[in-house]
Amino acid sequence: GYYCAPRAPTGTVVWVRNGCFRWREGKVGKEEQKEKKEAQLAQLQARQQTLQGPELAEVEGEVRSVQEQIRALEEQLRSCGDGPLLPVEGPPTLQGITLEAVAGSITCIVGKVGSGKSTLLSALLNEVDQEGGAVGLAGQVAYCAQQPWIINATLQENILWGQPLEAEWYRQVVSCCALDDDIR
C-alpha cells in the first residue's frame, strides 16, 4: 500500500518494492480531442464544397478518416460511462520497479526520453494508479516537475531573475545553456 513505511530499512526515506503503475487517460482529454476533430471535420467539409476532381477525392478521403477518428473517440467516451477515467487497457505503464532512497544520499533516476522517469516520480506521489507492489515514504517529500517556462521578459532578465548583472557569470550561463548562437 501507499505511504506506509513499515519494515523500511533504517535511513530509507523512499522505497518501492516490485511496483506496478499505470497512467489513466481522463475523459476530459478525450472530449477535447473530439472537439478538435469535429472542428477539423467542419473545415474539411466546407473546403469539400469548393473542390472538384482529384482534389475533391483527396479531401473526401480525409473527411472519412476524420469521421472514423471521431467515431473511435465517441466509443472511448461511451466506455467511460459516468466515470472520469477511461477503462484500463494493455500492460501497465511501469512494472517491476524496485528502488530505495536513503536519507542524505543522492538518488538519480536516469533514462531515455519517454522511459518513465517522470511517471515513476509521479507514482511516488500517488499521482499514478498503483496496480501492484508496495510504496513507502518516510517523512515529507517535495517534487518540482521538469516543466520549462520563462517569464515574459528578455533572455537576460530570465537568467538574472532580478539579480545584478555579473558579466562573467552571465556569459558562463549562456554558454552552458548552449544559447550563444541564439543571441548572436
Helices and strands as residue ranges (DSSP letters): E 12-22, H 27-48, H 53-80, E 94-102, H 117-124, E 129-137, H 155-160, H 167-176, H 180-183
